[in-house]
Amino acid sequence: MLARRSGLILIAVLLLSWEISSRSGLITSENWPPVSAILAGLVREALYGDLLQVIGATLSRFAVGYLIGISAGAIVGFIFALVPFLRRMLEPIIELVRPIPAPALIPPLVLFLGVDDLMKITIIAVTAFFPVAINTMQGASGVEPTYLAVARTFQTVPARVLMKIIVPNTLPYVLAGMRISLALALVVTVVSEMIAGASGVGYYLVLMQYAVRSADMYAAIFVIAALGYVLNSVFLAAERRLIFWYAPEP
Amino acid sequence: MSQPRRAFLIGTSAAIGVSVLGAGVRAQSLTKIRVGTIPIVDSAPLMIGIAKGFFRDEGLEVDTTPAPGGAALLPSLAAGQFNFAFANTTSALLAIGEGLEFKFVTAGCSTGAKGPDLAGLMARIDGGVNSGKDLVGKRVAVNNRNNIMWIRAAAWVDRTGGDAGRVTFVEIPFPQMVDALVNNQVDAAMVNEPFLTVGLQNHDDKVKVVSWPMSDTAPNGVVSEYVATKDYIAQNPQVIDKFARAFAHGTDWVLKNKGTTEWEQAVSAYTKIAPERLRGIALPVYDRVIEPRKIQDMIDLMHKYKILKADLKAADLIHPTALKQYTF
């Protein structure tokens, strides 16, 4: 509790020194507006501007791309674990593509998929795919052999082995992959919106910067930070319920 | 659609009044076009033309895709994602030189006869930079290499006793240029509006405008145009003509109204720049037609700076609509 409170205090101190450095003229720049102006802009744009629409566009794009990416990742990861031949064949490609930063894939994707949602959702899905696929594969192929041996001894039917042994043992890995993907996919959503198109937080960021409205730009950044925090918290809460038996150290 | 349902729909639409039906037919006959653009003051004829309904009047429904940085526009045009794109002359010619089959379909803007114009070369007051000679071995910020800003800055350096080949050009986005200058990260910067005016307001004790390289090196020189691919032009000659006509109507409105409150509102609507920030800033000259000679001047300049190898002829690159005087 104390640690949490001191974390909040640190944030407050940082924001306060931002405010002071801007108001006092210590840092004079159009790109360093006082925090109070940012918060005022946040409230104004949320109430009277189109900030809420902008956030909605980003969130829906993110949600679709993320769900496609993690579903595909879990399925592919599982198949690779169960069919070692496929895994050996495709692993080199996956390992080659995986380290490429997603934003670097945007130019070729623009060529083939355009600048609209199709391109953006694809890049978000690709980003979300890899951590889940790799984690799932490792989780599913790392099931304790003793469990499987016991199941064999008792002549357990394969469906039951899958549901009672493989899935529960893999789930913590899948969820860990999904949580890594969450932050990555959110970042890539915003980056993809900065390239082209007329909606979303990424577009809004660049537009506000070019409109000399940096307070409104930071307002959007604050929103992204808050979104990331909330999504992560929701995820952690869900994870605790889903895999209550798998308790890592507190 | 099933037969009974279609019959029902036809029946109902027939029953609805003539005016609604008329509107429906009109909406159907609109041709959809996609235009890649940058939300800046320079694209006012297009954006205001759309807002005022000039394109709709010509039977065009325009979907604009603004790319604030502008870098993705020409590749996307080549890939067929857009039908038209706004481009600075240098970048468009560079793309053509690289083999992309673009043609200029309408004029865009030019710089004035003399400064202040849409971009100034700024330096620190105490930095000792007053001519190109002072910039040898120094760092100069431009938003992109090999574009209009870069080539005009390079030409200015050479013209005022320096050597552009011995200047380090650094890419910095417009919104951050004045910060980089004030913090000694660069020695000069090619800053456009509204950042130039804002920078002078915030740091009038630290930075100054040394020159207006655009109009100083090429008075009334070209800055930007709209381009389309040769294929699209060949397949849709009427759409090109309608686009050029509607665009000319937008230019007409801009020329009559620029500087007024209504103009400020209209530009603010798509750039999101506060109207008061638009007051008093230097504006580009909005052209009705392209002057081929000016495009040729740019081709020659690009040859001189070795960013263009292909032997291009301006006359071959300009579609007739860009030379036509439309009247309203």
Interface residues (C-beta under 8 A of the other chain):
Chain A: T28 S29 E30 N31 P107 V110 L111 F112 G114 V115 M194 I195 A196 G197 A198 Y203 V206 L207 M208 Q209 Y210 A211 V212 R213 S214
Chain B: G36 P39 I40 T64 T65 P66 A67 P68 G69 A72 L73 P75 S76 A79 Q81 P173 F174 P175 Q176 V178 D179 V182 P194 F195 V198 G199 N202 H203 T271 K272 I273 A274 R277
